[in-house]
Amino acid sequence: MARKSAKTAQEILMEDFQTLVSDTEKLLDDTAILAGDQADELRSKIHDSLLQARETLKLTEDSLRERGKAAVTATEDYVQANPWQSVGIAAGVGFLIGLLATRR
């Protein structure tokens, strides 16, 4: 369950960023009717920034996926190797959350 929600949150973030980049590209295309050297220079800078943002987004996405997979694998291995410790840790965390929830 945690794996699905983490993946979903990550996918939502990536989709939102991709939407932002797409909207900015559309805005850039819509401003193509503006004339002048300054407008051309501004469009060029925005276009370069968008290309760099896309590259960064791709690298970040790949890095997050790899780190997420490694974390899930490490957690699953630990739980399988130490099931009783995992149950104890989960019970302790649940107890602490319960204490914090009753304080309000």
Secondary structure, DSSP 8 states (H G I E B T S, - for coil): -HHHHHHHHHHHHHHHHHHHHHHHHHHHHHGGG--SHHHHHHHHHHHHHHHHHHHHHHHHHHHHHHHHHHHHHHHHHHHHH-HHHHHHHHHHHHHHHHHHHHH-
